[in-house]
Amino acid sequence: MVIEPVDKHLQTTGPLQIAVDVVQAGPGDICVTVASREAALAMPEINFVPVDLALVGVIDELALSNIDFDLKLKKGWNQYT
């Protein structure tokens, strides 16, 4: 399926991409995608699938909240990489 990545405000964030559709999504559906190794594992009935992007869920409802996060590292914490 040809997909268009969007942000949380449904604004386009990148170029069109090709994804394997394992959830039978339709045109206009907002979906959850996985990439890399997880995309290849999205089709369990096949041992090896040479894909890099897969649709694994369809969003039924989207609710946003304005929560501010404190992104400062606390003393003694290591940055996650």
mmCIF file of the N, C-alpha and C atoms, coordinates in Angstrom:
data_MODEL
# 
_entry.id   MODEL 
# 
loop_
_atom_site.group_PDB 
_atom_site.id 
_atom_site.type_symbol 
_atom_site.label_atom_id 
_atom_site.label_alt_id 
_atom_site.label_comp_id 
_atom_site.label_asym_id 
_atom_site.label_entity_id 
_atom_site.label_seq_id 
_atom_site.pdbx_PDB_ins_code 
_atom_site.Cartn_x 
_atom_site.Cartn_y 
_atom_site.Cartn_z 
_atom_site.occupancy 
_atom_site.B_iso_or_equiv 
_atom_site.pdbx_formal_charge 
_atom_site.auth_seq_id 
_atom_site.auth_comp_id 
_atom_site.auth_asym_id 
_atom_site.auth_atom_id 
_atom_site.pdbx_PDB_model_num 
ATOM 1   N N  . MET A 1 1  ? 0.844   -1.158  0.000  1.00 0.00 ? 1  MET A N  1 
ATOM 2   C CA . MET A 1 1  ? 0.000   0.000   0.000  1.00 0.00 ? 1  MET A CA 1 
ATOM 3   C C  . MET A 1 1  ? 0.899   1.234   0.000  1.00 0.00 ? 1  MET A C  1 
ATOM 4   N N  . VAL A 1 2  ? 0.490   2.249   -0.698 1.00 0.00 ? 2  VAL A N  1 
ATOM 5   C CA . VAL A 1 2  ? 1.200   3.523   -0.703 1.00 0.00 ? 2  VAL A CA 1 
ATOM 6   C C  . VAL A 1 2  ? 0.680   4.333   0.480  1.00 0.00 ? 2  VAL A C  1 
ATOM 7   N N  . ILE A 1 3  ? 1.598   4.778   1.340  1.00 0.00 ? 3  ILE A N  1 
ATOM 8   C CA . ILE A 1 3  ? 1.199   5.532   2.529  1.00 0.00 ? 3  ILE A CA 1 
ATOM 9   C C  . ILE A 1 3  ? 1.904   6.879   2.567  1.00 0.00 ? 3  ILE A C  1 
ATOM 10  N N  . GLU A 1 4  ? 1.343   7.786   3.359  1.00 0.00 ? 4  GLU A N  1 
ATOM 11  C CA . GLU A 1 4  ? 1.924   9.113   3.538  1.00 0.00 ? 4  GLU A CA 1 
ATOM 12  C C  . GLU A 1 4  ? 2.090   9.361   5.033  1.00 0.00 ? 4  GLU A C  1 
ATOM 13  N N  . PRO A 1 5  ? 3.311   9.456   5.538  1.00 0.00 ? 5  PRO A N  1 
ATOM 14  C CA . PRO A 1 5  ? 3.530   9.683   6.972  1.00 0.00 ? 5  PRO A CA 1 
ATOM 15  C C  . PRO A 1 5  ? 2.966   11.032  7.420  1.00 0.00 ? 5  PRO A C  1 
ATOM 16  N N  . VAL A 1 6  ? 2.350   11.043  8.607  1.00 0.00 ? 6  VAL A N  1 
ATOM 17  C CA . VAL A 1 6  ? 1.793   12.275  9.171  1.00 0.00 ? 6  VAL A CA 1 
ATOM 18  C C  . VAL A 1 6  ? 2.212   12.396  10.629 1.00 0.00 ? 6  VAL A C  1 
ATOM 19  N N  . ASP A 1 7  ? 2.146   13.625  11.158 1.00 0.00 ? 7  ASP A N  1 
ATOM 20  C CA . ASP A 1 7  ? 2.445   13.847  12.565 1.00 0.00 ? 7  ASP A CA 1 
ATOM 21  C C  . ASP A 1 7  ? 1.153   13.759  13.378 1.00 0.00 ? 7  ASP A C  1 
ATOM 22  N N  . LYS A 1 8  ? 1.228   14.115  14.679 1.00 0.00 ? 8  LYS A N  1 
ATOM 23  C CA . LYS A 1 8  ? 0.044   13.993  15.532 1.00 0.00 ? 8  LYS A CA 1 
ATOM 24  C C  . LYS A 1 8  ? -1.073  14.968  15.159 1.00 0.00 ? 8  LYS A C  1 
ATOM 25  N N  . HIS A 1 9  ? -0.751  15.974  14.344 1.00 0.00 ? 9  HIS A N  1 
ATOM 26  C CA . HIS A 1 9  ? -1.775  16.914  13.874 1.00 0.00 ? 9  HIS A CA 1 
ATOM 27  C C  . HIS A 1 9  ? -2.237  16.565  12.464 1.00 0.00 ? 9  HIS A C  1 
ATOM 28  N N  . LEU A 1 10 ? -1.855  15.371  11.990 1.00 0.00 ? 10 LEU A N  1 
ATOM 29  C CA . LEU A 1 10 ? -2.210  14.841  10.671 1.00 0.00 ? 10 LEU A CA 1 
ATOM 30  C C  . LEU A 1 10 ? -1.653  15.681  9.526  1.00 0.00 ? 10 LEU A C  1 
ATOM 31  N N  . GLN A 1 11 ? -0.503  16.324  9.768  1.00 0.00 ? 11 GLN A N  1 
ATOM 32  C CA . GLN A 1 11 ? 0.196   17.075  8.732  1.00 0.00 ? 11 GLN A CA 1 
ATOM 33  C C  . GLN A 1 11 ? 1.276   16.175  8.137  1.00 0.00 ? 11 GLN A C  1 
ATOM 34  N N  . THR A 1 12 ? 1.451   16.222  6.834  1.00 0.00 ? 12 THR A N  1 
ATOM 35  C CA . THR A 1 12 ? 2.428   15.394  6.147  1.00 0.00 ? 12 THR A CA 1 
ATOM 36  C C  . THR A 1 12 ? 3.836   15.654  6.684  1.00 0.00 ? 12 THR A C  1 
ATOM 37  N N  . THR A 1 13 ? 4.590   14.563  6.949  1.00 0.00 ? 13 THR A N  1 
ATOM 38  C CA . THR A 1 13 ? 5.943   14.705  7.493  1.00 0.00 ? 13 THR A CA 1 
ATOM 39  C C  . THR A 1 13 ? 7.021   14.121  6.590  1.00 0.00 ? 13 THR A C  1 
ATOM 40  N N  . GLY A 1 14 ? 6.658   13.582  5.477  1.00 0.00 ? 14 GLY A N  1 
ATOM 41  C CA . GLY A 1 14 ? 7.675   12.996  4.613  1.00 0.00 ? 14 GLY A CA 1 
ATOM 42  C C  . GLY A 1 14 ? 7.092   12.550  3.287  1.00 0.00 ? 14 GLY A C  1 
ATOM 43  N N  . PRO A 1 15 ? 7.931   11.941  2.451  1.00 0.00 ? 15 PRO A N  1 
ATOM 44  C CA . PRO A 1 15 ? 7.478   11.501  1.134  1.00 0.00 ? 15 PRO A CA 1 
ATOM 45  C C  . PRO A 1 15 ? 6.596   10.254  1.228  1.00 0.00 ? 15 PRO A C  1 
ATOM 46  N N  . LEU A 1 16 ? 5.917   9.948   0.136  1.00 0.00 ? 16 LEU A N  1 
ATOM 47  C CA . LEU A 1 16 ? 5.121   8.728   0.060  1.00 0.00 ? 16 LEU A CA 1 
ATOM 48  C C  . LEU A 1 16 ? 6.022   7.519   0.223  1.00 0.00 ? 16 LEU A C  1 
ATOM 49  N N  . GLN A 1 17 ? 5.491   6.470   0.858  1.00 0.00 ? 17 GLN A N  1 
ATOM 50  C CA . GLN A 1 17 ? 6.253   5.249   1.089  1.00 0.00 ? 17 GLN A CA 1 
ATOM 51  C C  . GLN A 1 17 ? 5.389   4.043   0.731  1.00 0.00 ? 17 GLN A C  1 
ATOM 52  N N  . ILE A 1 18 ? 6.038   2.900   0.547  1.00 0.00 ? 18 ILE A N  1 
ATOM 53  C CA . ILE A 1 18 ? 5.345   1.650   0.277  1.00 0.00 ? 18 ILE A CA 1 
ATOM 54  C C  . ILE A 1 18 ? 5.416   0.793   1.529  1.00 0.00 ? 18 ILE A C  1 
ATOM 55  N N  . ALA A 1 19 ? 4.265   0.254   1.968  1.00 0.00 ? 19 ALA A N  1 
ATOM 56  C CA . ALA A 1 19 ? 4.228   -0.586  3.164  1.00 0.00 ? 19 ALA A CA 1 
ATOM 57  C C  . ALA A 1 19 ? 3.404   -1.837  2.889  1.00 0.00 ? 19 ALA A C  1 
ATOM 58  N N  . VAL A 1 20 ? 3.778   -2.928  3.532  1.00 0.00 ? 20 VAL A N  1 
ATOM 59  C CA . VAL A 1 20 ? 2.992   -4.156  3.487  1.00 0.00 ? 20 VAL A CA 1 
ATOM 60  C C  . VAL A 1 20 ? 1.790   -3.955  4.401  1.00 0.00 ? 20 VAL A C  1 
ATOM 61  N N  . ASP A 1 21 ? 0.609   -4.295  3.921  1.00 0.00 ? 21 ASP A N  1 
ATOM 62  C CA . ASP A 1 21 ? -0.620  -4.096  4.691  1.00 0.00 ? 21 ASP A CA 1 
ATOM 63  C C  . ASP A 1 21 ? -1.103  -5.438  5.229  1.00 0.00 ? 21 ASP A C  1 
ATOM 64  N N  . VAL A 1 22 ? -0.951  -5.664  6.544  1.00 0.00 ? 22 VAL A N  1 
ATOM 65  C CA . VAL A 1 22 ? -1.412  -6.910  7.150  1.00 0.00 ? 22 VAL A CA 1 
ATOM 66  C C  . VAL A 1 22 ? -2.713  -6.733  7.917  1.00 0.00 ? 22 VAL A C  1 
ATOM 67  N N  . VAL A 1 23 ? -3.293  -5.523  7.891  1.00 0.00 ? 23 VAL A N  1 
ATOM 68  C CA . VAL A 1 23 ? -4.533  -5.251  8.632  1.00 0.00 ? 23 VAL A CA 1 
ATOM 69  C C  . VAL A 1 23 ? -5.692  -4.869  7.716  1.00 0.00 ? 23 VAL A C  1 
ATOM 70  N N  . GLN A 1 24 ? -5.521  -5.012  6.429  1.00 0.00 ? 24 GLN A N  1 
ATOM 71  C CA . GLN A 1 24 ? -6.540  -4.666  5.440  1.00 0.00 ? 24 GLN A CA 1 
ATOM 72  C C  . GLN A 1 24 ? -7.057  -3.236  5.616  1.00 0.00 ? 24 GLN A C  1 
ATOM 73  N N  . ALA A 1 25 ? -6.133  -2.289  5.690  1.00 0.00 ? 25 ALA A N  1 
ATOM 74  C CA . ALA A 1 25 ? -6.477  -0.870  5.805  1.00 0.00 ? 25 ALA A CA 1 
ATOM 75  C C  . ALA A 1 25 ? -7.043  -0.386  4.477  1.00 0.00 ? 25 ALA A C  1 
ATOM 76  N N  . GLY A 1 26 ? -7.826  0.658   4.551  1.00 0.00 ? 26 GLY A N  1 
ATOM 77  C CA . GLY A 1 26 ? -8.404  1.224   3.349  1.00 0.00 ? 26 GLY A CA 1 
ATOM 78  C C  . GLY A 1 26 ? -7.908  2.632   3.111  1.00 0.00 ? 26 GLY A C  1 
ATOM 79  N N  . PRO A 1 27 ? -8.251  3.202   1.968  1.00 0.00 ? 27 PRO A N  1 
ATOM 80  C CA . PRO A 1 27 ? -7.841  4.576   1.673  1.00 0.00 ? 27 PRO A CA 1 
ATOM 81  C C  . PRO A 1 27 ? -8.355  5.542   2.749  1.00 0.00 ? 27 PRO A C  1 
ATOM 82  N N  . GLY A 1 28 ? -7.480  6.410   3.229  1.00 0.00 ? 28 GLY A N  1 
ATOM 83  C CA . GLY A 1 28 ? -7.868  7.393   4.231  1.00 0.00 ? 28 GLY A CA 1 
ATOM 84  C C  . GLY A 1 28 ? -7.750  6.922   5.669  1.00 0.00 ? 28 GLY A C  1 
ATOM 85  N N  . ASP A 1 29 ? -7.478  5.627   5.905  1.00 0.00 ? 29 ASP A N  1 
ATOM 86  C CA . ASP A 1 29 ? -7.314  5.131   7.268  1.00 0.00 ? 29 ASP A CA 1 
ATOM 87  C C  . ASP A 1 29 ? -6.011  5.648   7.868  1.00 0.00 ? 29 ASP A C  1 
ATOM 88  N N  . ILE A 1 30 ? -6.039  5.931   9.161  1.00 0.00 ? 30 ILE A N  1 
ATOM 89  C CA . ILE A 1 30 ? -4.832  6.298   9.892  1.00 0.00 ? 30 ILE A CA 1 
ATOM 90  C C  . ILE A 1 30 ? -4.319  5.007   10.517 1.00 0.00 ? 30 ILE A C  1 
ATOM 91  N N  . CYS A 1 31 ? -3.063  4.672   10.238 1.00 0.00 ? 31 CYS A N  1 
ATOM 92  C CA . CYS A 1 31 ? -2.530  3.373   10.648 1.00 0.00 ? 31 CYS A CA 1 
ATOM 93  C C  . CYS A 1 31 ? -1.259  3.502   11.476 1.00 0.00 ? 31 CYS A C  1 
ATOM 94  N N  . VAL A 1 32 ? -0.959  2.442   12.211 1.00 0.00 ? 32 VAL A N  1 
ATOM 95  C CA . VAL A 1 32 ? 0.294   2.300   12.942 1.00 0.00 ? 32 VAL A CA 1 
ATOM 96  C C  . VAL A 1 32 ? 1.238   1.524   12.041 1.00 0.00 ? 32 VAL A C  1 
ATOM 97  N N  . THR A 1 33 ? 2.480   1.997   11.936 1.00 0.00 ? 33 THR A N  1 
ATOM 98  C CA . THR A 1 33 ? 3.466   1.299   11.111 1.00 0.00 ? 33 THR A CA 1 
ATOM 99  C C  . THR A 1 33 ? 4.635   0.845   11.969 1.00 0.00 ? 33 THR A C  1 
ATOM 100 N N  . VAL A 1 34 ? 5.310   -0.194  11.494 1.00 0.00 ? 34 VAL A N  1 
ATOM 101 C CA . VAL A 1 34 ? 6.563   -0.634  12.090 1.00 0.00 ? 34 VAL A CA 1 
ATOM 102 C C  . VAL A 1 34 ? 7.574   -0.755  10.965 1.00 0.00 ? 34 VAL A C  1 
ATOM 103 N N  . ALA A 1 35 ? 8.837   -0.571  11.314 1.00 0.00 ? 35 ALA A N  1 
ATOM 104 C CA . ALA A 1 35 ? 9.889   -0.610  10.299 1.00 0.00 ? 35 ALA A CA 1 
ATOM 105 C C  . ALA A 1 35 ? 10.954  -1.627  10.677 1.00 0.00 ? 35 ALA A C  1 
ATOM 106 N N  . SER A 1 36 ? 11.856  -1.849  9.755  1.00 0.00 ? 36 SER A N  1 
ATOM 107 C CA . SER A 1 36 ? 13.024  -2.717  9.942  1.00 0.00 ? 36 SER A CA 1 
ATOM 108 C C  . SER A 1 36 ? 12.621  -4.152  10.244 1.00 0.00 ? 36 SER A C  1 
ATOM 109 N N  . ARG A 1 37 ? 13.272  -4.762  11.231 1.00 0.00 ? 37 ARG A N  1 
ATOM 110 C CA . ARG A 1 37 ? 13.045  -6.168  11.585 1.00 0.00 ? 37 ARG A CA 1 
ATOM 111 C C  . ARG A 1 37 ? 11.598  -6.428  11.975 1.00 0.00 ? 37 ARG A C  1 
ATOM 112 N N  . GLU A 1 38 ? 10.980  -5.495  12.695 1.00 0.00 ? 38 GLU A N  1 
ATOM 113 C CA . GLU A 1 38 ? 9.600   -5.667  13.126 1.00 0.00 ? 38 GLU A CA 1 
ATOM 114 C C  . GLU A 1 38 ? 8.654   -5.745  11.933 1.00 0.00 ? 38 GLU A C  1 
ATOM 115 N N  . ALA A 1 39 ? 8.949   -5.037  10.866 1.00 0.00 ? 39 ALA A N  1 
ATOM 116 C CA . ALA A 1 39 ? 8.119   -5.095  9.669  1.00 0.00 ? 39 ALA A CA 1 
ATOM 117 C C  . ALA A 1 39 ? 8.185   -6.480  9.037  1.00 0.00 ? 39 ALA A C  1 
ATOM 118 N N  . ALA A 1 40 ? 9.357   -7.088  9.028  1.00 0.00 ? 40 ALA A N  1 
ATOM 119 C CA . ALA A 1 40 ? 9.500   -8.436  8.476  1.00 0.00 ? 40 ALA A CA 1 
ATOM 120 C C  . ALA A 1 40 ? 8.773   -9.467  9.328  1.00 0.00 ? 40 ALA A C  1 
ATOM 121 N N  . LEU A 1 41 ? 8.634   -9.209  10.631 1.00 0.00 ? 41 LEU A N  1 
ATOM 122 C CA . LEU A 1 41 ? 7.943   -10.137 11.526 1.00 0.00 ? 41 LEU A CA 1 
ATOM 123 C C  . LEU A 1 41 ? 6.426   -9.944  11.523 1.00 0.00 ? 41 LEU A C  1 
ATOM 124 N N  . ALA A 1 42 ? 5.920   -8.952  10.821 1.00 0.00 ? 42 ALA A N  1 
ATOM 125 C CA . ALA A 1 42 ? 4.487   -8.660  10.813 1.00 0.00 ? 42 ALA A CA 1 
ATOM 126 C C  . ALA A 1 42 ? 3.678   -9.727  10.090 1.00 0.00 ? 42 ALA A C  1 
ATOM 127 N N  . MET A 1 43 ? 4.321   -10.562 9.295  1.00 0.00 ? 43 MET A N  1 
ATOM 128 C CA . MET A 1 43 ? 3.630   -11.622 8.566  1.00 0.00 ? 43 MET A CA 1 
ATOM 129 C C  . MET A 1 43 ? 4.118   -12.969 9.095  1.00 0.00 ? 43 MET A C  1 
ATOM 130 N N  . PRO A 1 44 ? 3.531   -13.472 10.179 1.00 0.00 ? 44 PRO A N  1 
ATOM 131 C CA . PRO A 1 44 ? 4.045   -14.672 10.842 1.00 0.00 ? 44 PRO A CA 1 
ATOM 132 C C  . PRO A 1 44 ? 3.917   -15.960 10.025 1.00 0.00 ? 44 PRO A C  1 
ATOM 133 N N  . GLU A 1 45 ? 3.027   -15.999 9.053  1.00 0.00 ? 45 GLU A N  1 
ATOM 134 C CA . GLU A 1 45 ? 2.846   -17.227 8.290  1.00 0.00 ? 45 GLU A CA 1 
ATOM 135 C C  . GLU A 1 45 ? 3.951   -17.466 7.265  1.00 0.00 ? 45 GLU A C  1 
ATOM 136 N N  . ILE A 1 46 ? 4.804   -16.473 7.057  1.00 0.00 ? 46 ILE A N  1 
ATOM 137 C CA . ILE A 1 46 ? 5.919   -16.595 6.119  1.00 0.00 ? 46 ILE A CA 1 
ATOM 138 C C  . ILE A 1 46 ? 7.218   -16.437 6.909  1.00 0.00 ? 46 ILE A C  1 
ATOM 139 N N  . ASN A 1 47 ? 8.182   -17.345 6.696  1.00 0.00 ? 47 ASN A N  1 
ATOM 140 C CA . ASN A 1 47 ? 9.425   -17.333 7.477  1.00 0.00 ? 47 ASN A CA 1 
ATOM 141 C C  . ASN A 1 47 ? 10.269  -16.084 7.268  1.00 0.00 ? 47 ASN A C  1 
ATOM 142 N N  . PHE A 1 48 ? 10.477  -15.679 6.044  1.00 0.00 ? 48 PHE A N  1 
ATOM 143 C CA . PHE A 1 48 ? 11.289  -14.492 5.792  1.00 0.00 ? 48 PHE A CA 1 
ATOM 144 C C  . PHE A 1 48 ? 10.594  -13.617 4.761  1.00 0.00 ? 48 PHE A C  1 
ATOM 145 N N  . VAL A 1 49 ? 10.358  -12.374 5.127  1.00 0.00 ? 49 VAL A N  1 
ATOM 146 C CA . VAL A 1 49 ? 9.721   -11.423 4.226  1.00 0.00 ? 49 VAL A CA 1 
ATOM 147 C C  . VAL A 1 49 ? 10.661  -10.241 4.064  1.00 0.00 ? 49 VAL A C  1 
ATOM 148 N N  . PRO A 1 50 ? 11.151  -9.983  2.868  1.00 0.00 ? 50 PRO A N  1 
ATOM 149 C CA . PRO A 1 50 ? 12.088  -8.866  2.666  1.00 0.00 ? 50 PRO A CA 1 
ATOM 150 C C  . PRO A 1 50 ? 11.366  -7.518  2.569  1.00 0.00 ? 50 PRO A C  1 
ATOM 151 N N  . VAL A 1 51 ? 10.775  -7.071  3.681  1.00 0.00 ? 51 VAL A N  1 
ATOM 152 C CA . VAL A 1 51 ? 10.090  -5.776  3.716  1.00 0.00 ? 51 VAL A CA 1 
ATOM 153 C C  . VAL A 1 51 ? 10.724  -4.904  4.793  1.00 0.00 ? 51 VAL A C  1 
ATOM 154 N N  . ASP A 1 52 ? 10.547  -3.602  4.666  1.00 0.00 ? 52 ASP A N  1 
ATOM 155 C CA . ASP A 1 52 ? 11.124  -2.667  5.625  1.00 0.00 ? 52 ASP A CA 1 
ATOM 156 C C  . ASP A 1 52 ? 10.073  -1.800  6.303  1.00 0.00 ? 52 ASP A C  1 
ATOM 157 N N  . LEU A 1 53 ? 8.803   -1.904  5.877  1.00 0.00 ? 53 LEU A N  1 
ATOM 158 C CA . LEU A 1 53 ? 7.738   -1.105  6.477  1.00 0.00 ? 53 LEU A CA 1 
ATOM 159 C C  . LEU A 1 53 ? 6.430   -1.879  6.380  1.00 0.00 ? 53 LEU A C  1 
ATOM 160 N N  . ALA A 1 54 ? 5.693   -1.949  7.495  1.00 0.00 ? 54 ALA A N  1 
ATOM 161 C CA . ALA A 1 54 ? 4.430   -2.686  7.500  1.00 0.00 ? 54 ALA A CA 1 
ATOM 162 C C  . ALA A 1 54 ? 3.375   -1.929  8.298  1.00 0.00 ? 54 ALA A C  1 
ATOM 163 N N  . LEU A 1 55 ? 2.137   -2.008  7.839  1.00 0.00 ? 55 LEU A N  1 
ATOM 164 C CA . LEU A 1 55 ? 0.998   -1.476  8.583  1.00 0.00 ? 55 LEU A CA 1 
ATOM 165 C C  . LEU A 1 55 ? 0.543   -2.569  9.529  1.00 0.00 ? 55 LEU A C  1 
ATOM 166 N N  . VAL A 1 56 ? 0.497   -2.288  10.838 1.00 0.00 ? 56 VAL A N  1 
ATOM 167 C CA . VAL A 1 56 ? 0.145   -3.318  11.813 1.00 0.00 ? 56 VAL A CA 1 
ATOM 168 C C  . VAL A 1 56 ? -1.088  -2.968  12.650 1.00 0.00 ? 56 VAL A C  1 
ATOM 169 N N  . GLY A 1 57 ? -1.676  -1.815  12.424 1.00 0.00 ? 57 GLY A N  1 
ATOM 170 C CA . GLY A 1 57 ? -2.867  -1.433  13.181 1.00 0.00 ? 57 GLY A CA 1 
ATOM 171 C C  . GLY A 1 57 ? -3.572  -0.272  12.533 1.00 0.00 ? 57 GLY A C  1 
ATOM 172 N N  . VAL A 1 58 ? -4.893  -0.228  12.727 1.00 0.00 ? 58 VAL A N  1 
ATOM 173 C CA . VAL A 1 58 ? -5.709  0.878   12.226 1.00 0.00 ? 58 VAL A CA 1 
ATOM 174 C C  . VAL A 1 58 ? -6.192  1.670   13.435 1.00 0.00 ? 58 VAL A C  1 
ATOM 175 N N  . ILE A 1 59 ? -6.014  2.988   13.410 1.00 0.00 ? 59 ILE A N  1 
ATOM 176 C CA . ILE A 1 59 ? -6.433  3.869   14.506 1.00 0.00 ? 59 ILE A CA 1 
ATOM 177 C C  . ILE A 1 59 ? -7.926  4.122   14.385 1.00 0.00 ? 59 ILE A C  1 
ATOM 178 N N  . ASP A 1 60 ? -8.682  3.759   15.423 1.00 0.00 ? 60 ASP A N  1 
ATOM 179 C CA . ASP A 1 60 ? -10.121 4.014   15.432 1.00 0.00 ? 60 ASP A CA 1 
ATOM 180 C C  . ASP A 1 60 ? -10.450 5.396   15.964 1.00 0.00 ? 60 ASP A C  1 
ATOM 181 N N  . GLU A 1 61 ? -9.669  5.852   16.948 1.00 0.00 ? 61 GLU A N  1 
ATOM 182 C CA . GLU A 1 61 ? -9.942  7.140   17.579 1.00 0.00 ? 61 GLU A CA 1 
ATOM 183 C C  . GLU A 1 61 ? -8.621  7.793   17.951 1.00 0.00 ? 61 GLU A C  1 
ATOM 184 N N  . LEU A 1 62 ? -8.517  9.097   17.758 1.00 0.00 ? 62 LEU A N  1 
ATOM 185 C CA . LEU A 1 62 ? -7.300  9.829   18.066 1.00 0.00 ? 62 LEU A CA 1 
ATOM 186 C C  . LEU A 1 62 ? -7.656  11.006  18.960 1.00 0.00 ? 62 LEU A C  1 
ATOM 187 N N  . ALA A 1 63 ? -7.089  11.043  20.167 1.00 0.00 ? 63 ALA A N  1 
ATOM 188 C CA . ALA A 1 63 ? -7.310  12.148  21.102 1.00 0.00 ? 63 ALA A CA 1 
ATOM 189 C C  . ALA A 1 63 ? -5.955  12.718  21.490 1.00 0.00 ? 63 ALA A C  1 
ATOM 190 N N  . LEU A 1 64 ? -5.822  14.033  21.423 1.00 0.00 ? 64 LEU A N  1 
ATOM 191 C CA . LEU A 1 64 ? -4.574  14.705  21.766 1.00 0.00 ? 64 LEU A CA 1 
ATOM 192 C C  . LEU A 1 64 ? -4.739  15.489  23.051 1.00 0.00 ? 64 LEU A C  1 
ATOM 193 N N  . SER A 1 65 ? -3.661  15.560  23.827 1.00 0.00 ? 65 SER A N  1 
ATOM 194 C CA . SER A 1 65 ? -3.673  16.397  25.025 1.00 0.00 ? 65 SER A CA 1 
ATOM 195 C C  . SER A 1 65 ? -2.417  17.246  25.025 1.00 0.00 ? 65 SER A C  1 
ATOM 196 N N  . ASN A 1 66 ? -2.482  18.382  25.653 1.00 0.00 ? 66 ASN A N  1 
ATOM 197 C CA . ASN A 1 66 ? -1.342  19.293  25.704 1.00 0.00 ? 66 ASN A CA 1 
ATOM 198 C C  . ASN A 1 66 ? -0.584  19.071  27.004 1.00 0.00 ? 66 ASN A C  1 
ATOM 199 N N  . ILE A 1 67 ? 0.258   18.045  27.022 1.00 0.00 ? 67 ILE A N  1 
ATOM 200 C CA . ILE A 1 67 ? 1.062   17.736  28.199 1.00 0.00 ? 67 ILE A CA 1 
ATOM 201 C C  . ILE A 1 67 ? 2.495   18.160  27.913 1.00 0.00 ? 67 ILE A C  1 
ATOM 202 N N  . ASP A 1 68 ? 3.074   18.925  28.831 1.00 0.00 ? 68 ASP A N  1 
ATOM 203 C CA . ASP A 1 68 ? 4.467   19.329  28.705 1.00 0.00 ? 68 ASP A CA 1 
ATOM 204 C C  . ASP A 1 68 ? 5.347   18.316  29.426 1.00 0.00 ? 68 ASP A C  1 
ATOM 205 N N  . PHE A 1 69 ? 6.426   17.925  28.789 1.00 0.00 ? 69 PHE A N  1 
ATOM 206 C CA . PHE A 1 69 ? 7.357   16.975  29.373 1.00 0.00 ? 69 PHE A CA 1 
ATOM 207 C C  . PHE A 1 69 ? 8.637   17.698  29.760 1.00 0.00 ? 69 PHE A C  1 
ATOM 208 N N  . ASP A 1 70 ? 9.204   17.331  30.903 1.00 0.00 ? 70 ASP A N  1 
ATOM 209 C CA . ASP A 1 70 ? 10.489  17.853  31.326 1.00 0.00 ? 70 ASP A CA 1 
ATOM 210 C C  . ASP A 1 70 ? 11.557  16.942  30.735 1.00 0.00 ? 70 ASP A C  1 
ATOM 211 N N  . LEU A 1 71 ? 12.263  17.413  29.702 1.00 0.00 ? 71 LEU A N  1 
ATOM 212 C CA . LEU A 1 71 ? 13.229  16.592  29.008 1.00 0.00 ? 71 LEU A CA 1 
ATOM 213 C C  . LEU A 1 71 ? 14.650  16.750  29.535 1.00 0.00 ? 71 LEU A C  1 
ATOM 214 N N  . LYS A 1 72 ? 14.821  17.427  30.656 1.00 0.00 ? 72 LYS A N  1 
ATOM 215 C CA . LYS A 1 72 ? 16.154  17.591  31.236 1.00 0.00 ? 72 LYS A CA 1 
ATOM 216 C C  . LYS A 1 72 ? 16.559  16.302  31.943 1.00 0.00 ? 72 LYS A C  1 
ATOM 217 N N  . LEU A 1 73 ? 17.819  15.931  31.761 1.00 0.00 ? 73 LEU A N  1 
ATOM 218 C CA . LEU A 1 73 ? 18.335  14.754  32.457 1.00 0.00 ? 73 LEU A CA 1 
ATOM 219 C C  . LEU A 1 73 ? 18.598  15.094  33.913 1.00 0.00 ? 73 LEU A C  1 
ATOM 220 N N  . LYS A 1 74 ? 18.173  14.224  34.797 1.00 0.00 ? 74 LYS A N  1 
ATOM 221 C CA . LYS A 1 74 ? 18.434  14.430  36.218 1.00 0.00 ? 74 LYS A CA 1 
ATOM 222 C C  . LYS A 1 74 ? 19.853  13.992  36.535 1.00 0.00 ? 74 LYS A C  1 
ATOM 223 N N  . LYS A 1 75 ? 20.420  14.557  37.567 1.00 0.00 ? 75 LYS A N  1 
ATOM 224 C CA . LYS A 1 75 ? 21.803  14.254  37.956 1.00 0.00 ? 75 LYS A CA 1 
ATOM 225 C C  . LYS A 1 75 ? 21.959  12.738  38.187 1.00 0.00 ? 75 LYS A C  1 
ATOM 226 N N  . GLY A 1 76 ? 22.967  12.160  37.529 1.00 0.00 ? 76 GLY A N  1 
ATOM 227 C CA . GLY A 1 76 ? 23.227  10.742  37.677 1.00 0.00 ? 76 GLY A CA 1 
ATOM 228 C C  . GLY A 1 76 ? 22.548  9.887   36.631 1.00 0.00 ? 76 GLY A C  1 
ATOM 229 N N  . TRP A 1 77 ? 21.661  10.456  35.823 1.00 0.00 ? 77 TRP A N  1 
ATOM 230 C CA . TRP A 1 77 ? 20.976  9.688   34.777 1.00 0.00 ? 77 TRP A CA 1 
ATOM 231 C C  . TRP A 1 77 ? 21.801  9.716   33.503 1.00 0.00 ? 77 TRP A C  1 
ATOM 232 N N  . ASN A 1 78 ? 21.747  8.660   32.723 1.00 0.00 ? 78 ASN A N  1 
ATOM 233 C CA . ASN A 1 78 ? 22.446  8.582   31.459 1.00 0.00 ? 78 ASN A CA 1 
ATOM 234 C C  . ASN A 1 78 ? 21.462  8.789   30.322 1.00 0.00 ? 78 ASN A C  1 
ATOM 235 N N  . GLN A 1 79 ? 21.923  9.450   29.284 1.00 0.00 ? 79 GLN A N  1 
ATOM 236 C CA . GLN A 1 79 ? 21.073  9.683   28.123 1.00 0.00 ? 79 GLN A CA 1 
ATOM 237 C C  . GLN A 1 79 ? 20.826  8.363   27.401 1.00 0.00 ? 79 GLN A C  1 
ATOM 238 N N  . TYR A 1 80 ? 19.573  8.108   27.063 1.00 0.00 ? 80 TYR A N  1 
ATOM 239 C CA . TYR A 1 80 ? 19.194  6.905   26.317 1.00 0.00 ? 80 TYR A CA 1 
ATOM 240 C C  . TYR A 1 80 ? 19.566  7.099   24.855 1.00 0.00 ? 80 TYR A C  1 
ATOM 241 N N  . THR A 1 81 ? 20.227  6.114   24.257 1.00 0.00 ? 81 THR A N  1 
ATOM 242 C CA . THR A 1 81 ? 20.615  6.224   22.856 1.00 0.00 ? 81 THR A CA 1 
ATOM 243 C C  . THR A 1 81 ? 19.984  5.123   22.044 1.00 0.00 ? 81 THR A C  1 
# 
